[in-house]
Amino acid sequence: MKRQSISSSVEDYLEIIYKYTKHNKQIKAVDISKKLDISRASVTEALQRLAQKGYIKYEKNIPIELTEVGLKIAESVALRHSVLYEFFQNILGLEKEEAEENACKVEHVISQKAFEKFIDFMKSQNK
């Protein structure tokens, strides 16, 4: 399956929204602003663009929801993050914070083929 060409910041927004909603938590722009440590105005603009592109449902003062398209992208990003984090921490032995930082960076640039190889490798280690 070929990945869409989506910016890393869009993926970050969708992943944050996904992680909140996965745990049955409602998320608002202010939550994302705090999580990404950026201004509320910047987050609002980004959320409006994400809504225009059909990735989220967004209205002021109403919890944000992922659309079907946004959910698929967010799940893909979260899976890449999870596999990469596990690799960096459990296989390479990096500390939690460094494993997290590296997973966040690599999840945006890894090719689908390379990611599939990571999954195969991780499965072989868990036998």
MARKEBA-8030 format. One record per residue: residue number from 0; x, y, z of N, C-alpha, C in turn. Coordinates in pm, whole numbers. Layout:
+-----+--------+--------+--------+--------+--------+--------+--------+--------+--------+
! num !    n_x !    n_y !    n_z !   ca_x !   ca_y !   ca_z !    c_x !    c_y !    c_z !
+-----+--------+--------+--------+--------+--------+--------+--------+--------+--------+
! NUM !      X !      Y !      Z !      X !      Y !      Z !      X !      Y !      Z !
...
+-----+--------+--------+--------+--------+--------+--------+--------+--------+--------+
# end
This chain:
+-----+--------+--------+--------+--------+--------+--------+--------+--------+--------+
! num !    n_x !    n_y !    n_z !   ca_x !   ca_y !   ca_z !    c_x !    c_y !    c_z !
+-----+--------+--------+--------+--------+--------+--------+--------+--------+--------+
!   0 !     85 !   -118 !      0 !      0 !      0 !      0 !     89 !    124 !      0 !
!   1 !     67 !    212 !    -95 !    147 !    333 !   -106 !     92 !    443 !    -14 !
!   2 !    182 !    510 !     56 !    141 !    619 !    145 !    116 !    745 !     65 !
!   3 !     18 !    822 !    114 !     -8 !    952 !     54 !    104 !   1047 !     93 !
!   4 !    124 !   1150 !     12 !    223 !   1251 !     43 !    158 !   1358 !    131 !
!   5 !    182 !   1347 !    259 !    123 !   1438 !    357 !    236 !   1493 !    443 !
!   6 !    230 !   1620 !    475 !    338 !   1681 !    554 !    344 !   1619 !    694 !
!   7 !    462 !   1627 !    752 !    481 !   1572 !    886 !    396 !   1646 !    989 !
!   8 !    373 !   1775 !    969 !    292 !   1848 !   1066 !    146 !   1802 !   1059 !
!   9 !     95 !   1774 !    939 !    -41 !   1721 !    926 !    -48 !   1586 !    996 !
!  10 !     52 !   1502 !    973 !     54 !   1372 !   1039 !     57 !   1387 !   1191 !
!  11 !    134 !   1484 !   1241 !    141 !   1507 !   1385 !      5 !   1546 !   1442 !
!  12 !    -63 !   1637 !   1376 !   -196 !   1678 !   1421 !   -291 !   1559 !   1425 !
!  13 !   -294 !   1484 !   1316 !   -386 !   1370 !   1309 !   -352 !   1264 !   1414 !
!  14 !   -224 !   1243 !   1437 !   -182 !   1144 !   1537 !   -224 !   1188 !   1677 !
!  15 !   -207 !   1315 !   1708 !   -248 !   1366 !   1840 !   -399 !   1350 !   1860 !
!  16 !   -475 !   1389 !   1760 !   -621 !   1376 !   1768 !   -658 !   1229 !   1786 !
!  17 !   -594 !   1143 !   1710 !   -621 !    999 !   1718 !   -592 !    945 !   1857 !
!  18 !   -478 !    981 !   1914 !   -441 !    929 !   2045 !   -540 !    972 !   2153 !
!  19 !   -587 !   1094 !   2145 !   -687 !   1140 !   2242 !   -817 !   1063 !   2224 !
!  20 !   -866 !   1057 !   2102 !   -996 !    995 !   2078 !   -992 !    844 !   2099 !
!  21 !   -877 !    784 !   2078 !   -861 !    640 !   2101 !   -887 !    606 !   2247 !
!  22 !   -854 !    698 !   2334 !   -874 !    679 !   2477 !  -1004 !    746 !   2525 !
!  23 !  -1097 !    764 !   2431 !  -1229 !    822 !   2460 !  -1222 !    960 !   2525 !
!  24 !  -1119 !   1034 !   2490 !  -1106 !   1170 !   2540 !  -1142 !   1266 !   2427 !
!  25 !  -1212 !   1371 !   2464 !  -1242 !   1475 !   2366 !  -1121 !   1567 !   2358 !
!  26 !  -1097 !   1619 !   2239 !   -982 !   1707 !   2221 !  -1027 !   1837 !   2155 !
!  27 !   -970 !   1944 !   2204 !   -998 !   2077 !   2150 !   -866 !   2141 !   2107 !
!  28 !   -877 !   2251 !   2037 !   -758 !   2320 !   1986 !   -660 !   2354 !   2098 !
!  29 !   -710 !   2392 !   2212 !   -623 !   2430 !   2324 !   -538 !   2310 !   2368 !
!  30 !   -593 !   2189 !   2362 !   -517 !   2069 !   2399 !   -400 !   2047 !   2302 !
!  31 !   -427 !   2065 !   2174 !   -323 !   2048 !   2073 !   -217 !   2157 !   2088 !
!  32 !   -262 !   2278 !   2116 !   -170 !   2390 !   2136 !    -71 !   2358 !   2249 !
!  33 !   -122 !   2305 !   2358 !    -36 !   2270 !   2472 !     57 !   2153 !   2436 !
!  34 !      3 !   2053 !   2368 !     82 !   1934 !   2333 !    197 !   1969 !   2239 !
!  35 !    171 !   2053 !   2139 !    274 !   2089 !   2042 !    353 !   2213 !   2082 !
!  36 !    310 !   2279 !   2189 !    375 !   2400 !   2238 !    381 !   2507 !   2129 !
!  37 !    265 !   2531 !   2067 !    253 !   2637 !   1967 !    128 !   2718 !   1998 !
!  38 !    117 !   2834 !   1937 !      8 !   2924 !   1969 !   -128 !   2866 !   1931 !
!  39 !   -226 !   2906 !   2006 !   -364 !   2861 !   1980 !   -408 !   2907 !   1841 !
!  40 !   -367 !   3027 !   1801 !   -405 !   3079 !   1669 !   -348 !   2992 !   1556 !
!  41 !   -223 !   2950 !   1572 !   -161 !   2862 !   1472 !   -234 !   2729 !   1463 !
!  42 !   -271 !   2676 !   1578 !   -345 !   2549 !   1581 !   -480 !   2565 !   1514 !
!  43 !   -549 !   2673 !   1544 !   -681 !   2698 !   1485 !   -671 !   2704 !   1332 !
!  44 !   -571 !   2774 !   1282 !   -551 !   2782 !   1136 !   -526 !   2643 !   1077 !
!  45 !   -441 !   2568 !   1143 !   -408 !   2433 !   1094 !   -532 !   2344 !   1096 !
!  46 !   -610 !   2353 !   1201 !   -732 !   2271 !   1210 !   -832 !   2308 !   1101 !
!  47 !   -842 !   2436 !   1071 !   -930 !   2479 !    962 !   -885 !   2420 !    829 !
!  48 !   -754 !   2418 !    805 !   -701 !   2358 !    682 !   -727 !   2208 !    678 !
!  49 !   -709 !   2142 !    792 !   -734 !   1998 !    798 !   -882 !   1966 !    771 !
!  50 !   -969 !   2052 !    821 !  -1113 !   2034 !    796 !  -1144 !   2056 !    649 !
!  51 !  -1084 !   2158 !    589 !  -1106 !   2185 !    445 !  -1058 !   2069 !    359 !
!  52 !   -953 !   2001 !    402 !   -900 !   1888 !    326 !   -977 !   1759 !    353 !
!  53 !  -1069 !   1765 !    448 !  -1152 !   1648 !    476 !  -1093 !   1548 !    574 !
!  54 !   -991 !   1588 !    651 !   -928 !   1498 !    746 !   -998 !   1497 !    882 !
!  55 !  -1060 !   1610 !    917 !  -1125 !   1623 !   1047 !  -1258 !   1697 !   1034 !
!  56 !  -1338 !   1683 !   1139 !  -1457 !   1766 !   1156 !  -1421 !   1865 !   1266 !
!  57 !  -1430 !   1993 !   1233 !  -1385 !   2094 !   1328 !  -1478 !   2214 !   1326 !
!  58 !  -1529 !   2247 !   1444 !  -1606 !   2369 !   1465 !  -1560 !   2426 !   1598 !
!  59 !  -1557 !   2558 !   1605 !  -1511 !   2624 !   1727 !  -1591 !   2576 !   1849 !
!  60 !  -1519 !   2548 !   1957 !  -1574 !   2505 !   2086 !  -1644 !   2370 !   2084 !
!  61 !  -1618 !   2290 !   1981 !  -1674 !   2155 !   1974 !  -1556 !   2059 !   1960 !
!  62 !  -1559 !   1946 !   2031 !  -1446 !   1852 !   2020 !  -1420 !   1811 !   1874 !
!  63 !  -1297 !   1797 !   1844 !  -1252 !   1763 !   1708 !  -1273 !   1614 !   1684 !
!  64 !  -1313 !   1580 !   1562 !  -1330 !   1440 !   1524 !  -1254 !   1413 !   1395 !
!  65 !  -1198 !   1295 !   1386 !  -1135 !   1252 !   1261 !  -1242 !   1203 !   1164 !
!  66 !  -1224 !   1233 !   1038 !  -1310 !   1175 !    935 !  -1257 !   1035 !    906 !
!  67 !  -1323 !    962 !    821 !  -1276 !    829 !    784 !  -1136 !    836 !    721 !
!  68 !  -1116 !    933 !    634 !   -984 !    951 !    569 !   -880 !    988 !    674 !
!  69 !   -913 !   1083 !    761 !   -820 !   1126 !    865 !   -785 !   1012 !    960 !
!  70 !   -884 !    930 !    990 !   -862 !    816 !   1079 !   -764 !    716 !   1018 !
!  71 !   -779 !    687 !    890 !   -687 !    593 !    824 !   -544 !    644 !    828 !
!  72 !   -527 !    772 !    801 !   -393 !    831 !    804 !   -337 !    827 !    946 !
!  73 !   -418 !    867 !   1042 !   -375 !    870 !   1182 !   -337 !    732 !   1233 !
!  74 !   -416 !    631 !   1198 !   -384 !    494 !   1239 !   -251 !    449 !   1180 !
!  75 !   -227 !    485 !   1055 !   -102 !    449 !    989 !     18 !    516 !   1058 !
!  76 !      4 !    643 !   1090 !    112 !    716 !   1157 !    135 !    656 !   1296 !
!  77 !     28 !    629 !   1369 !     40 !    573 !   1504 !    107 !    435 !   1500 !
!  78 !     75 !    355 !   1399 !    138 !    223 !   1386 !    287 !    238 !   1359 !
!  79 !    323 !    327 !   1265 !    464 !    349 !   1236 !    537 !    394 !   1362 !
!  80 !    476 !    487 !   1434 !    536 !    539 !   1557 !    558 !    426 !   1658 !
!  81 !    457 !    346 !   1677 !    462 !    238 !   1776 !    572 !    136 !   1743 !
!  82 !    577 !     93 !   1618 !    677 !     -7 !   1577 !    818 !     52 !   1590 !
!  83 !    834 !    175 !   1543 !    966 !    238 !   1550 !   1009 !    262 !   1694 !
!  84 !    915 !    305 !   1779 !    946 !    327 !   1920 !    992 !    197 !   1985 !
!  85 !    918 !     90 !   1958 !    953 !    -40 !   2014 !   1093 !    -83 !   1968 !
!  86 !   1122 !    -61 !   1841 !   1254 !    -95 !   1787 !   1364 !    -15 !   1858 !
!  87 !   1347 !    116 !   1865 !   1449 !    200 !   1926 !   1469 !    168 !   2074 !
!  88 !   1362 !    140 !   2145 !   1375 !    116 !   2288 !   1417 !    -29 !   2318 !
!  89 !   1345 !   -125 !   2259 !   1367 !   -265 !   2297 !   1479 !   -335 !   2221 !
!  90 !   1504 !   -297 !   2098 !   1610 !   -361 !   2021 !   1741 !   -284 !   2034 !
!  91 !   1734 !   -152 !   2017 !   1856 !    -72 !   2026 !   1890 !    -30 !   2169 !
!  92 !   1794 !    -41 !   2261 !   1819 !    -10 !   2401 !   1825 !    138 !   2433 !
!  93 !   1761 !    221 !   2351 !   1760 !    364 !   2380 !   1667 !    393 !   2498 !
!  94 !   1699 !    498 !   2572 !   1612 !    541 !   2681 !   1477 !    583 !   2623 !
!  95 !   1374 !    579 !   2704 !   1237 !    607 !   2660 !   1226 !    739 !   2584 !
!  96 !   1283 !    845 !   2641 !   1273 !    978 !   2580 !   1340 !    984 !   2442 !
!  97 !   1458 !    923 !   2431 !   1530 !    924 !   2304 !   1460 !    834 !   2202 !
!  98 !   1406 !    722 !   2247 !   1331 !    633 !   2157 !   1207 !    706 !   2103 !
!  99 !   1140 !    780 !   2189 !   1022 !    857 !   2150 !   1058 !    965 !   2048 !
! 100 !   1164 !   1038 !   2076 !   1208 !   1145 !   1987 !   1243 !   1092 !   1848 !
! 101 !   1316 !    982 !   1844 !   1355 !    924 !   1716 !   1235 !    866 !   1640 !
! 102 !   1146 !    800 !   1711 !   1026 !    746 !   1647 !    944 !    859 !   1584 !
! 103 !    932 !    971 !   1655 !    856 !   1086 !   1603 !    917 !   1141 !   1475 !
! 104 !   1048 !   1139 !   1465 !   1114 !   1191 !   1346 !   1106 !   1093 !   1229 !
! 105 !   1138 !    968 !   1256 !   1148 !    868 !   1150 !   1010 !    830 !   1095 !
! 106 !    906 !    834 !   1176 !    772 !    793 !   1130 !    726 !    871 !   1008 !
! 107 !    779 !    989 !    988 !    736 !   1075 !    878 !    812 !   1051 !    748 !
! 108 !    928 !    990 !    757 !   1012 !    979 !    638 !   1036 !    836 !    592 !
! 109 !   1004 !    739 !    673 !   1032 !    601 !    637 !    943 !    557 !    520 !
! 110 !   1003 !    487 !    426 !    924 !    438 !    312 !    838 !    321 !    357 !
! 111 !    734 !    292 !    281 !    647 !    181 !    316 !    723 !     49 !    313 !
! 112 !    810 !     32 !    214 !    888 !    -91 !    203 !    979 !   -108 !    325 !
! 113 !   1049 !     -3 !    364 !   1136 !     -9 !    481 !   1055 !    -37 !    607 !
! 114 !    938 !     25 !    617 !    854 !      2 !    735 !    809 !   -143 !    741 !
! 115 !    771 !   -200 !    628 !    731 !   -341 !    625 !    846 !   -431 !    669 !
! 116 !    968 !   -394 !    634 !   1086 !   -470 !    678 !   1102 !   -459 !    830 !
! 117 !   1075 !   -341 !    886 !   1078 !   -323 !   1032 !    977 !   -416 !   1098 !
! 118 !    857 !   -421 !   1043 !    752 !   -507 !   1099 !    797 !   -653 !   1094 !
! 119 !    850 !   -696 !    978 !    899 !   -835 !    967 !   1008 !   -863 !   1070 !
! 120 !   1100 !   -768 !   1084 !   1209 !   -786 !   1181 !   1154 !   -796 !   1324 !
! 121 !   1062 !   -707 !   1359 !   1007 !   -708 !   1493 !    932 !   -838 !   1520 !
! 122 !    860 !   -889 !   1421 !    790 !  -1017 !   1436 !    890 !  -1129 !   1459 !
! 123 !   1001 !  -1126 !   1388 !   1102 !  -1232 !   1403 !   1166 !  -1227 !   1541 !
! 124 !   1172 !  -1110 !   1602 !   1231 !  -1096 !   1736 !   1136 !  -1141 !   1846 !
! 125 !   1007 !  -1143 !   1817 !    906 !  -1178 !   1918 !    867 !  -1325 !   1914 !
! 126 !    938 !  -1405 !   1836 !    905 !  -1548 !   1827 !    956 !  -1622 !   1948 !
+-----+--------+--------+--------+--------+--------+--------+--------+--------+--------+
# end
